Each structure stands twice: as structure tokens, then as C-alpha cells.
Amino acid sequence: MNRVGDNGGRVIAHDIVDAAWDLVLTSEVTDFTVKQVAKRANVALQTFYRHFDSKDELLLAMFEEAIEQGAKPFITESARLPPVERLHHLVTVPLLLNYDDRAKRINRWRSRERQRLEEVFPHEVEAVLDPFRVAVVDAIVAVCDAGEATCDDPEITGTIVVHLVQTMTYAVHGGGVVADPAELAEQVWRLCWQGLATR
């Protein structure tokens, strides 16, 4: 998303990302071509490739935007909570969000594409999760600073927690796992908390 250009005030890279999301959100088929995205964004293919080297780079930008926009509200909500409640909020809320059929379909697509991209761009895919991971790491540090738990390496622990939450969210809201989200959220929380609170 950093490779934006200026064309009379138009931020073309954002328009391309918006066009790709529009294709995903409005069609039953979540796979799209670069040509379809360029047409929807009203740009030439050469313009697309000036901003994104490939469809995979566009997907990374889409995932980055989705994480940033999706996680921002509950990260902001959690900031005002006491340390343990803050961490609990961050761990459970992604599982408790409402997912309609379209959102579940998009989750299946996102999970599949993310898995494929991890094989090619593991570091870039991991970086997409940074806003959520940073919030979880900060919450773990706050819990430890309050004397509620101990953690030798908040960075590694936070990364593990984020991957667990993400995997379970995809599994319940798109992956076909039949489970009560509220019950599963509390199970995930207990697992995370036992790892931190057990000295």
C-alpha cells in the first residue's frame, strides 16, 4: 500500500484495492483476475503493474487493509480496559464478531489465499498481522507488569496467541468447524491464560 501514486489527487493504489474488494464482496466467485480488477478500478493494466508487481502483492495489500480496519475497533475498545480484561477482549472478540454467509465465504477465501501466500511470502504475510500482534504483545506486557502473569518472551507468545485466535476464527467462521463461538472463545482464552498465569 506504500507504493501509491498521485494522479490528479486520485490515489490509484487504493482504488485498485477497493476494486478488488468490490469484486470479492459482490460476486459469488471470490477468485478474480488482474484484468477484472483493472477494469473495475478503471485503470489500464500497465497502471495496475506500476502499483502492484502481481496479483499476490495486491492480495497482501487487501489483507493488510482488512486486518487494519477489522481489528482497529476492538483494539481501540480494549485500550481502556484493565490489563487482564484487555487481553481477554483481544483474544475473544475476533471469535465473537457476527459473520453472515457472505463473510463466512470471504473468510474461506481469505484463509485459502493466506495459506497459499505464506508459502511464497512468509514474512510479508506475517507482517499483515502486525496491528493485532502489537496490541496482543502490549496487553501481555501490561498483564505481566501488573503482576498478574509471567512471560519470558511476549513477542513470541503474542505471535502464538494471534495465530491461534486467527486459526480458530477462520475455522468457526468459514472453515466448517461446528462450535459455539462464545464457548470456543472462552476455551481459547483459558488456554492462553493458563499458559501465562501458571508460574
Protein Blocks (a to p, Z undefined) as FASTA:
>chain_A
ZZccdeehiafklmmmmmmmmmmmmpmblbdcfklmmmmnopafklmmmmpgbfklmmmm
mmmmmmmmmmmmmmmmmmmpcfklmmmmmmmmmmmpccdfklmmmmmmmmmmmmmmmmmm
mmlmmmmmmmmmmmmmmmmmmmmmnopaccfblmlmmmmmmmmmmmmmmmmnonopacdf
klmmmmmmmmmmmmmmpZZ
